[in-house]
Amino acid sequence: MIQFKKILLTGVNGQVGHALRQLFARQNIPVIALDRTQLDLIDAQAIRSAVCEYQPDLIINPAAYTAVDKAETEPDMAYAINVQAPQVLAEEAAKIRARLIHFSTDYVYAGNRQGVYVETDVTQPLSVYGQSKLAGEEAIHASGVQHLIFRTSWVYGAYGKNFMNTILRLAAEREVLRIVADQYGAPTSSHSIADAVLAVLRVWTGQSGTYHLVNTGETTWYGFAQAIVEDYTKLGLMPPLKTAVQNIHAITTQDYPTPAARPANSRLSCEKLKQDFGVTLPDWREALQNELALFVRSR
Ligand SMILES: NC(=O)c1ccc[n+]([C@@H]2O[C@H](COP(=O)([O-])OP(=O)(O)OC[C@H]3O[C@@H](n4cnc5c(N)ncnc54)[C@H](OP(=O)(O)O)[C@@H]3O)[C@@H](O)[C@H]2O)c1
C-alpha cells in the first residue's frame, strides 16, 4: 500500500519512466502517465494546466533532456527541460500541497576527488547537462515543495537507448571493442531505480532531501562492457556475440574525446538512502543479469 491516490508520471517513454509505469501497473497502483505528446515539458503553461486539471498528490518527474553531448550546443533546450520544467512542476505542486519526486545525476560532481561522494560534497558540473541538472535541483529546493531528488548514474536496461543495448549491438557486429577504462561509477538499472522509488514511497513521511540512488558496487565502462559480454555469453543467450571478452580493450578518456566532459569518479555513497528509508539497491552485476534476461525475452 502507498499513501498516494493520484500520481502524475512524466517521461513514460524514457528508461526510468517506463520502468516506473510497468512497476506501478504490476502493483495495481493507478498512475496518470503522460508522454511528450500529452505533456510537452517545454511548455510551462501546459505544465500548469496539467497539474491544475489532474490535481495529483504526487508528481514523479523522470523526464529530462539527457543528450549529454548535444547539450553543449543546445543549452537553451537543456535548461528548458531540466530547469524550467521541474521549477514549474515544483511550484505548481507546492500550490496544491502535492509532493514531488525528481531525478538528478552523478554529473553534478566534477569527479576529481578520491573515494565516494556523499550528498553534501561540493558540486561542480563539468558539462552543460550537469549544470542544467544542478540548476534544476536548486529550482526545486527554492520552490518550497515537499520533494525528494534522487541522483543516479549510468542508467541502462533492456528497454531504451543505453550502454548495455549499444554494447550488445556492437558485440553482435564486431570482433573487437575499445572501451574507456578510467571512469569509475555504478551502472544502475532502470528496474532497480523503479523498485527503490516504490520502496521509498511506502515509508516516506514527507521530509525533503537529496539522495544518491545507484546499484551497489562499482566498475568502469570497460568493466561494465566486459560484464555485459561475459554474462550474456555465460547465460547462453542468443544470438551469439562476435566479440569475446578478451577482445574488449581498455582505452583512456583521452583516447575517446567527447564534446561534454565526464566525471572520472562517479562513485556515489547510498548510505543516506539506507539510513533514512532502509532502502538498498542490489549489486550492479545482479541487476545486469536481470536486464540481460529481459533483453532476450523482449526480442
Ligand atoms: N540515462 C542516464 O544514464 C542517467 C544518468 C544519471 C541520471 N539520469 C537522470 O535520470 C532521469 C531518467 O533518465 P532516463 O535515462 O530515464 O532518460 P531517458 O531514457 O532519456 O528519458 C527521458 C524522457 O524524457 C522525455 N522528454 C524529453 N524532453 C521532453 C519534453 N520536452 N516533454 C516531455 N517529455 C520529454 C523523453 O521523451 P521522448 O521519449 O518523447 O523523447 C523521454 O521519455 C533523468 O532525470 C536523467 O537526467 C540519467
The ligand as a MOL file (V3000), in Angstrom:
LIG
                    3D

  0  0  0     0  0            999 V3000
M  V30 BEGIN CTAB
M  V30 COUNTS 48 52 0 0 0
M  V30 BEGIN ATOM
M  V30 1 N 20.4430 7.9460 -18.6010 0
M  V30 2 C 21.4160 8.0420 -17.6860 0
M  V30 3 O 22.4790 7.4390 -17.8100 0
M  V30 4 C 21.2130 8.8940 -16.4670 0
M  V30 5 C 22.2680 9.0190 -15.5460 0
M  V30 6 C 22.0770 9.7910 -14.4080 0
M  V30 7 C 20.8760 10.4320 -14.1960 0
M  V30 8 N 19.8750 10.3290 -15.1040 0 CHG=1
M  V30 9 C 18.6220 11.0340 -14.8510 0
M  V30 10 O 17.6170 10.0640 -14.6030 0
M  V30 11 C 16.3600 10.5300 -15.0980 0
M  V30 12 C 15.7630 9.4940 -16.0350 0
M  V30 13 O 16.6440 9.3160 -17.1350 0
M  V30 14 P 16.3500 8.2670 -18.2910 0
M  V30 15 O 17.6040 7.5380 -18.5470 0
M  V30 16 O 15.0970 7.5320 -17.9940 0 CHG=-1
M  V30 17 O 16.1050 9.2790 -19.5070 0
M  V30 18 P 15.6380 8.9420 -20.9920 0
M  V30 19 O 15.5300 7.4820 -21.2000 0
M  V30 20 O 16.4700 9.7630 -21.9000 0
M  V30 21 O 14.1510 9.5170 -20.9960 0
M  V30 22 C 13.9060 10.8720 -20.8770 0
M  V30 23 C 12.4340 11.0790 -21.1360 0
M  V30 24 O 12.1880 12.4970 -21.0710 0
M  V30 25 C 11.2800 12.7940 -22.0900 0
M  V30 26 N 11.3470 14.1810 -22.5060 0
M  V30 27 C 12.4000 14.8660 -23.0090 0
M  V30 28 N 12.0100 16.1030 -23.3860 0
M  V30 29 C 10.6840 16.1790 -23.1130 0
M  V30 30 C 9.7090 17.1900 -23.2760 0
M  V30 31 N 10.0010 18.3780 -23.8470 0
M  V30 32 N 8.4480 16.9530 -22.8600 0
M  V30 33 C 8.1180 15.7520 -22.3280 0
M  V30 34 N 8.9840 14.7480 -22.1390 0
M  V30 35 C 10.2560 14.9720 -22.5460 0
M  V30 36 C 11.6660 11.8960 -23.2470 0
M  V30 37 O 10.5660 11.8380 -24.1400 0
M  V30 38 P 10.6730 11.1100 -25.5690 0
M  V30 39 O 10.6040 9.6510 -25.2440 0
M  V30 40 O 9.4820 11.6160 -26.2920 0
M  V30 41 O 11.9700 11.5540 -26.1740 0
M  V30 42 C 11.9750 10.6130 -22.5300 0
M  V30 43 O 10.8060 9.8270 -22.3830 0
M  V30 44 C 16.6410 11.8920 -15.7490 0
M  V30 45 O 16.3840 12.9010 -14.7920 0
M  V30 46 C 18.1290 11.8490 -16.0250 0
M  V30 47 O 18.6920 13.1480 -16.0480 0
M  V30 48 C 20.0040 9.5500 -16.2300 0
M  V30 END ATOM
M  V30 BEGIN BOND
M  V30 1 1 1 2
M  V30 2 2 2 3
M  V30 3 1 2 4
M  V30 4 1 4 5
M  V30 5 2 4 48
M  V30 6 2 5 6
M  V30 7 1 6 7
M  V30 8 2 7 8
M  V30 9 1 8 9
M  V30 10 1 8 48
M  V30 11 1 9 10
M  V30 12 1 9 46
M  V30 13 1 10 11
M  V30 14 1 11 12
M  V30 15 1 11 44
M  V30 16 1 12 13
M  V30 17 1 13 14
M  V30 18 2 14 15
M  V30 19 1 14 16
M  V30 20 1 14 17
M  V30 21 1 17 18
M  V30 22 2 18 19
M  V30 23 1 18 20
M  V30 24 1 18 21
M  V30 25 1 21 22
M  V30 26 1 22 23
M  V30 27 1 23 24
M  V30 28 1 23 42
M  V30 29 1 24 25
M  V30 30 1 25 26
M  V30 31 1 25 36
M  V30 32 1 26 27
M  V30 33 1 26 35
M  V30 34 2 27 28
M  V30 35 1 28 29
M  V30 36 1 29 30
M  V30 37 2 29 35
M  V30 38 1 30 31
M  V30 39 2 30 32
M  V30 40 1 32 33
M  V30 41 2 33 34
M  V30 42 1 34 35
M  V30 43 1 36 37
M  V30 44 1 36 42
M  V30 45 1 37 38
M  V30 46 2 38 39
M  V30 47 1 38 40
M  V30 48 1 38 41
M  V30 49 1 42 43
M  V30 50 1 44 45
M  V30 51 1 44 46
M  V30 52 1 46 47
M  V30 END BOND
M  V30 END CTAB
M  END
